[in-house]
Amino acid sequence: PYDSISGTWTIPALDCSNGNGSVSPWIGIDGWANGTVEQIGVDLDCLAGKPVYRTWVEMYPKASVYFTETVKAGDVFAASVTVAGSSWTLSEGDAKQGWTKTFHYTRTDQLASAEAILEDLGSSGAPPVDDFGTETFRNLLVNGGPFASAGTANETVLERGTTPLAQVSP
């Protein structure tokens, strides 16, 4: 079972010149081949042609909880998701803006996977993903060890229909 994941990523500058769309980097536990996921991240949205960065936490299938802390392109996020028994702690912080948010939940889950994800927000009817340049997850640890040695790796590529929108890096 997976009981922790932590890592960092840099908030990219969005190019909103092609309209509106959304993408979200996040880390979490569960979600691969099961119906729950405990996750924390940030939505990178283009709204009315301007970049908007919104931080959130989610204990899916419950809805995301958004919070209002300031986020800007170039900020480095540090996030973690941990569980001990049925006690969950999800934390996310932005040292450049000087804030950290920590959330505590209680529930029992499968602990079947650990993820670092860049997710296209929407479906086939949603606007195309905006150009976000490069997004790299760093310092990823799962159960206290390197992400690369945490178990069997599964990867998916961010795509719209059959058109790749991103590629998985080493």
Beta strands, then each sheet from edge to edge (+ up, - down):
strand 1: 4-10
strand 2: 21-30
strand 3: 37-47
strand 4: 50-60
strand 5: 65-67
strand 6: 76-84
strand 7: 87-94
strand 8: 99-106
strand 9: 114-120
strand 10: 137-142
strand 11: 145-146
strand 12: 159-160
strand 13: 163-164
sheet 1: 8+ 7- 6+ 1- 10+ 11-
sheet 2: 5+ 4- 3+ 2- 9+
sheet 3: 12+ 13-
end
